[in-house]
Amino acid sequence: MIGLRLLAAVAAGGFAHAASAAEVQALRVWSGPEYTRAVFDLSAPLDYKLFQLSGPDRVVLDLDGSRFADAFKAPAAKGLVKAVRTGKHGEGGVRVVFDLGETARPKSFLLKPTDEYGYRLVVDLYGAAKAAPTVVKRVDDTLPGKPRDVVVAVDAGHGGDDPGAKGPGGTYEKSVTLAVARDLARLIDQQPGMKAVLTRDGDYFIPLKRRYQIARENKADLFISIHADAFTSSDARGSSVWVLSPRGATSEAARWLADRENRADLVGGVSLDDKDDTLASVLLDLSQGYTMEASSAVANAVLKALAKLGPTHRGYVERANFVVLRSPDVPSVLVETAFITNPTEEKKLKDPQHREQLAQAILKGVQNYFESTPPPGTLFARNAGREPPVPAPPKQTVAARGGAADEDNAQALHRVLRGETLSGIAQEYGVSIDALRSANRIDDDSGLRAGAVLVIPAS
């Protein structure tokens, strides 16, 4: 048995200890692809003990000084939780047992009251890591010249125990965003040369940073986060589109450069972990510059398409420091579909036909962007009939060990423009393709994206 004593009554800044028995009002369970979450609604803070048992696998939660509400009902099995059993425990306490289908690693924490929620005890159950599935490629997947799909990551805002805003008619933002995201993903998958990736496909919560990490892991060309706006006045109306503010980009760049784990990731097609601080800073700055430029172009195209569906809240793209928009190498936009706090717009958001129209408008804006700026190696680029000659790209040199650049101790940087290929870039700089691939840790043109910043090895 592995046990851990967890107290809600903590030092200054924590929860005050309950003077009387806390009531366990409800227990809700959500299941996501990465973990299963159980949330207890409490009338007051309490002390609790959490431990694991094996043979069979169980997670046990003892809640001291508490009792179940008369209306309390154990939830049905979901995710890693195969059954929930409850009963009394000790003097004036209760016990909850989660029967599991496999060994799970629990993580728990208490939340203070916020909005319509009171005290909550959250238990997250993480399953054992599973081996990555083997990818079986077809013959035509390996044929040279086969265009890759444009990948669009679609993020349904909120979810699970984070319902988002609530309309006057009782509609939750998390339900609207998931419905629109699913519609948009389905429409994207129907388009030749396009593929959608949903960050969530059910009613569960995903941490904000994890959302854009999912986009990066899938090598997305674009990240779209779907939301429904809210305001204190029910008169506010109209859709809006947001991109990351320059201040948010600056703070995120500093975090990336300081975090060794992030530096090991690919940023704009180039790994930063083997670069000195000066070169890494320039690479990240160039990559972020392109990403923000592309994000603004996509946002304007989407806003223009939404304007044809109805009035927009503002006539321009807005900027804010949203966490989900902070990916340094994936163009990212946030779409506020409408004001859920406006009774008329809430009614529209509940209408499947209107949600379909919203998804079609967003798709139209995305297609317009990719048609005008087709990523290299995609069907959009092929259909445009152009792998056209492009203007000579700006070149920069950075001293290999910091300080001023000079002819004997410098590396050239090249920002990839649309339609460019590895062979063309190698020829322009007089280096071999193998050397170019090795210096940037990329295999072929399929990993080359417009805006990527390449290090040019010495010829």
C-alpha positions, 0 to 999 in steps of 0.5 A: 500500500502506498499512502499519502496524507493530504491536508486541506487546512494549510498555512497562511494563504490556504484553506481554513479548517472546517468547523463542522462536518463538510458535506460531499454534495456530488462526484463528477467523472470525466475521461480524456485521452491522457487521464481520467478526472474525478471532481468532488463538490464540497460544502467546505474544505476538509482533510483527506487521505489518498492511497493506492491498493493493488490486486486488484488496482484501486485508489482509496480516498478517506475524507475526514470529518465529512458526510455524503449529502442526501442526494449524493449518487456515485457516478457510472464507470468512465475511463480508467474508473471501472466502478465507484464504491462509497461508505462510512469510515472511522469516526465521522468520515466517509470513504470513496474507492475507485476500482480501476481497470489498470494501474494508475498514478493519482494526483489530487488537489483542492480548489477554492470557490469560484464563480458558481462552484464551491470548494472542490477536491480534484483527483486525476488518474493517469494510466501507464504510458502506452507504447506508440502505435506502429505506423504502417505506410502504404506504397503511395505514401512513400512515393516521391513528390506526393503532396502532404496534407495541411494540418489544422489543429482545432481546439474546443475551448474549456471542457470538463470541470471548466465549463467556461461562460454560461448563457442566460438560457443555461447553455455552457460555453464548453458544449458550444465550442466542442460542437463547433470544433467537431463541425470544423474538423469534419469539414476540414477532413472533407477537403482534399489536401487538408487534415484536422486534429482535435485537441479534445473530442469529449467533455474533459479538460486539457491544460492550456499549454498542453493544447498548443503542445498537441498542435506542435506534436502533430506538426500543425500548420495552423492552430485554431481555438474556438470560444464563445464570448461573454460580457456583463451586458447582454447587449454585447454581440458579434464574433471576433478573432484574436492573435497573440500580443507582442508582449505575450510573444516576448515573455514566451520567447524568454521562457523558451530560451531558459527552458532546456526541455523546450530548446530541445524541441523543434522551433521553426524547423530547427532544434535549439538545444545545440545552439549557443544563446545568441544564435538560438535567440535569433532563430527563435526571433525569426521563427516567432516573427513569421508565426505572428505575421502568418497568424495575423494573415489567417485571422484577417481572412477568418474575420472577413469570412465571419463578417459575411455571416453576421456582424462582428464585435470589432472591425479588426483583429484583436490582440491579447496574451492568451496562453493557447496562442503562445506556440512560437512556431505554429500560427495560432488564432482564437475565434470568439464565435458569438456572445453566449451572454446575449440571449439572441446569440445564445439561441443561435449557438444552440442551433446546429445549422448556425454552428455549421455555418460558423464552421463553414465561415472559419473554414473559408477563411482558412482556405483563403489563407492557404490558397494565397500562402500555400505551404511547400510540398502541399496540395495547395502549392501544387494546385496553385501551379507554383513552385515559383521563383521567389525573391532572394530571402533576407540573410543574417549571420550570427557569431557562432559563440556570441559577440559580433559576427565576422567572416571567419566565425559566423553562421548564415541563417535562411528563412524558408519562403513558400515553394522553396525546397532543400535542394534549391536552398542548398544550391543557392548557398553552395552546400550539399543537401546532406550537410543542410539536413544534418545541420537542421535535423530534418529528413526531407522536404515534408518537414520544411515549412514556410517560415522555418529558419535554417542554419546554413553550414559552412560550404 
